[in-house]
Amino acid sequence: MLRFCLCLVPGRSSRGEVGGEIRKLFNSLPNVGGISGVTYKAYIENGMVVKTYVPFYDEKPTKNAFYRKPLPEYVNYYGWIARSGFMGAKAPPGDVFLSALLDGVNMGLLRDAVKDCPLAHLYKRSRKGLWNEKILAYCAKKKGRDTYKALGPRAPSVWHLVHADSLTRRSGFWHEFWIHYDRVANYWRLKKLGAQVSPYAYLAACLVSLRRGPLPRLLATLYGWLVRL
């Protein structure tokens, strides 16, 4: 049985249509535990929803740095969780490919693959819930299930409204502090789940990440090192 986390799509007839697209992929892909589709930007103009085909997320390949190297489970993936607990990606070979970088507003998961994932414990201090979908993907992988990303004509597509005041896209000191705390804490979440994370890669990733927004990120890093989870 599939448990879906889906966004209602302006202009589509029903939520079931999106679910149907994901079901087709679940039935056609091997060893599948989760699938994420493509999310586009939408705007409100004069009280109307205006849809675009501009990707909502800026998903670019990451630099080939040692702290971006994938966990052993993800060596054949095109979007992965790195040994540092941060994320990594490379250019995909086609429209459907292995990826742990699920999109929370457009994904489907097998219930049995994630039902025991201890998100509440792992995110007990979180204020933003950043990367929780990636943790769900890792829980599915621990149960031997792969996760996929779909693009192009086969992809389940949704439109996400663009606005400044959202959980993960606000601005200001405390927003940046709590977003970065989630990045720093991810190493400890994965370690709790038994992942073969690397303390050296983690330290390097934390230091490199301080180049932007140094004060809130520095304090969030120290806080994350102190409390972990």
C-alpha positions as CSV (number, residue, x, y, z in Angstrom):
1,M,0.0,0.0,0.0
2,L,1.3,3.5,-0.9
3,R,1.3,6.4,1.5
4,F,1.4,9.6,-0.4
5,C,2.7,13.1,0.5
6,L,1.3,15.1,-2.4
7,C,0.6,18.7,-3.3
8,L,-2.8,19.6,-4.9
9,V,-2.1,20.7,-8.5
10,P,-3.9,23.8,-9.8
11,G,-5.5,23.0,-13.1
12,R,-5.6,19.2,-12.6
13,S,-8.9,17.4,-12.1
14,S,-8.1,15.6,-8.9
15,R,-5.4,14.6,-6.4
16,G,-6.0,11.0,-7.6
17,E,-4.6,11.9,-11.0
18,V,-1.2,12.8,-9.5
19,G,-1.4,9.7,-7.4
20,G,-2.0,7.7,-10.5
21,E,1.1,9.0,-12.1
22,I,3.2,8.0,-9.1
23,R,1.5,4.6,-9.0
24,K,2.5,4.0,-12.6
25,L,6.1,4.6,-11.7
26,F,5.9,2.4,-8.6
27,N,4.7,-0.4,-10.8
28,S,7.4,0.1,-13.4
29,L,10.6,0.7,-11.3
30,P,12.6,-2.1,-9.6
31,N,12.9,-2.3,-5.8
32,V,11.2,1.0,-5.4
33,G,10.5,2.5,-1.9
34,G,9.9,6.1,-2.8
35,I,9.5,8.5,-5.8
36,S,9.7,12.2,-6.2
37,G,8.4,14.2,-9.1
38,V,9.1,17.7,-10.5
39,T,7.9,20.9,-8.8
40,Y,7.3,24.1,-10.8
41,K,6.8,27.7,-9.6
42,A,3.3,29.3,-9.5
43,Y,2.3,32.8,-8.5
44,I,-0.9,34.6,-7.5
45,E,-1.6,37.6,-9.8
46,N,-4.8,39.5,-9.6
47,G,-6.4,36.7,-7.6
48,M,-5.5,34.1,-10.1
49,V,-3.0,31.2,-10.0
50,V,-0.4,31.6,-12.7
51,K,1.6,28.5,-13.5
52,T,5.1,28.4,-15.0
53,Y,7.5,25.7,-16.1
54,V,10.3,27.2,-14.1
55,P,11.6,24.6,-11.6
56,F,10.9,25.6,-8.0
57,Y,14.1,24.2,-6.6
58,D,17.5,25.1,-8.0
59,E,18.9,21.6,-8.3
60,K,22.5,21.8,-9.6
61,P,25.3,19.3,-9.4
62,T,27.5,19.9,-6.4
63,K,31.3,20.3,-6.4
64,N,33.4,17.2,-6.4
65,A,34.7,17.7,-2.9
66,F,35.6,14.9,-0.5
67,Y,32.9,16.0,2.0
68,R,30.3,15.5,-0.7
69,K,31.2,11.9,-1.4
70,P,28.2,9.6,-0.9
71,L,27.5,7.2,1.9
72,P,28.3,3.6,0.8
73,E,24.6,3.0,0.2
74,Y,24.4,5.7,-2.5
75,V,27.5,5.2,-4.7
76,N,25.3,4.5,-7.7
77,Y,22.9,7.4,-7.0
78,Y,22.7,10.7,-8.8
79,G,21.4,12.6,-5.8
80,W,22.7,11.4,-2.4
81,I,23.3,11.9,1.2
82,A,27.0,12.5,1.7
83,R,29.4,11.0,4.4
84,S,29.3,14.5,6.0
85,G,25.5,14.4,6.4
86,F,25.2,17.1,3.8
87,M,23.8,16.5,0.3
88,G,25.5,15.8,-3.0
89,A,24.3,15.5,-6.6
90,K,25.6,15.0,-10.2
91,A,23.9,15.4,-13.6
92,P,21.4,12.6,-14.1
93,P,21.5,10.3,-17.1
94,G,17.9,10.7,-18.1
95,D,14.4,11.5,-16.8
96,V,14.1,8.8,-14.2
97,F,17.1,8.0,-11.9
98,L,18.1,6.9,-8.4
99,S,18.1,9.8,-5.9
100,A,17.7,10.3,-2.2
101,L,16.9,14.0,-2.6
102,L,13.1,13.6,-2.4
103,D,10.9,16.7,-2.8
104,G,8.5,17.0,0.2
105,V,5.7,18.6,-1.8
106,N,5.7,16.0,-4.5
107,M,6.6,12.5,-3.4
108,G,5.2,9.1,-2.7
109,L,6.6,6.5,-0.3
110,L,5.8,2.9,0.5
111,R,4.3,2.8,4.0
112,D,6.4,-0.3,5.0
113,A,9.6,1.4,3.9
114,V,9.3,4.4,6.3
115,K,6.7,3.5,9.0
116,D,9.4,2.9,11.7
117,C,11.5,5.9,10.8
118,P,12.0,7.9,14.1
119,L,11.5,11.4,12.7
120,A,9.9,12.8,15.8
121,H,12.9,11.8,17.9
122,L,15.5,12.9,15.3
123,Y,13.8,16.3,14.8
124,K,12.8,17.0,18.4
125,R,14.8,20.3,18.5
126,S,14.2,21.3,14.9
127,R,12.2,24.4,14.0
128,K,12.3,23.9,10.2
129,G,12.3,20.2,9.5
130,L,15.0,20.7,6.8
131,W,15.9,17.5,4.9
132,N,13.3,15.3,6.7
133,E,12.5,13.8,3.3
134,K,16.1,12.8,2.9
135,I,16.0,11.0,6.3
136,L,12.9,9.2,5.1
137,A,14.7,8.2,2.0
138,Y,17.6,6.8,4.1
139,C,15.2,4.9,6.3
140,A,13.8,3.3,3.1
141,K,17.3,2.5,2.0
142,K,18.1,0.8,5.3
143,K,15.2,-1.5,4.5
144,G,16.7,-2.3,1.1
145,R,14.4,0.0,-0.9
146,D,15.6,2.5,-3.5
147,T,14.2,6.0,-4.1
148,Y,13.9,7.7,-7.4
149,K,13.5,11.1,-8.9
150,A,11.4,11.6,-12.1
151,L,11.6,14.4,-14.5
152,G,10.3,15.0,-18.0
153,P,7.0,13.7,-19.4
154,R,6.8,10.7,-17.1
155,A,7.1,12.8,-13.9
156,P,4.3,13.6,-11.5
157,S,4.2,17.4,-11.7
158,V,3.0,19.9,-9.1
159,W,3.0,23.7,-8.9
160,H,4.1,25.3,-5.7
161,L,3.2,28.9,-4.9
162,V,6.1,31.3,-4.6
163,H,6.0,33.5,-1.5
164,A,8.6,35.0,0.9
165,D,7.0,33.9,4.2
166,S,7.4,30.2,4.3
167,L,8.9,27.7,6.7
168,T,12.2,27.3,4.9
169,R,12.4,30.4,2.8
170,R,12.2,33.3,5.2
171,S,15.1,35.7,6.0
172,G,16.7,37.0,9.2
173,F,19.1,35.8,11.9
174,W,16.9,33.2,13.5
175,H,15.7,31.7,10.3
176,E,19.3,31.2,9.1
177,F,20.2,29.9,12.6
178,W,17.5,27.1,12.6
179,I,18.0,26.2,9.0
180,H,21.7,25.7,9.6
181,Y,21.1,23.8,12.8
182,D,19.2,21.2,10.7
183,R,22.2,20.9,8.4
184,V,24.6,20.5,11.3
185,A,22.3,18.0,13.1
186,N,21.9,15.8,10.1
187,Y,25.2,14.1,10.8
188,W,24.0,13.0,14.2
189,R,20.6,11.9,12.9
190,L,22.3,9.7,10.4
191,K,24.8,8.4,13.0
192,K,21.8,7.5,15.2
193,L,20.4,5.5,12.2
194,G,23.7,3.6,11.8
195,A,25.0,5.4,8.8
196,Q,28.8,5.2,8.1
197,V,29.3,9.0,8.3
198,S,32.8,10.5,8.5
199,P,33.7,13.0,11.2
200,Y,36.4,14.4,9.0
201,A,34.0,15.0,6.1
202,Y,31.5,16.5,8.6
203,L,34.0,18.9,10.0
204,A,35.1,20.0,6.6
205,A,31.5,20.5,5.4
206,C,30.7,22.5,8.6
207,L,33.7,24.8,8.1
208,V,33.0,25.4,4.3
209,S,29.4,26.2,5.0
210,L,30.4,29.1,7.2
211,R,31.5,31.2,4.2
212,R,27.9,32.5,3.9
213,G,25.9,34.0,6.8
214,P,28.9,33.4,9.1
215,L,27.5,34.6,12.4
216,P,24.1,32.8,12.6
217,R,25.7,29.7,10.9
218,L,28.7,29.7,13.4
219,L,26.3,29.9,16.4
220,A,24.1,27.2,14.9
221,T,27.1,25.0,14.3
222,L,28.3,25.4,17.9
223,Y,24.8,24.8,19.2
224,G,24.5,21.7,17.0
225,W,27.8,20.3,18.2
226,L,26.7,20.9,21.8
227,V,23.2,19.4,21.7
228,R,23.5,17.2,18.6
229,L,19.9,16.2,18.5
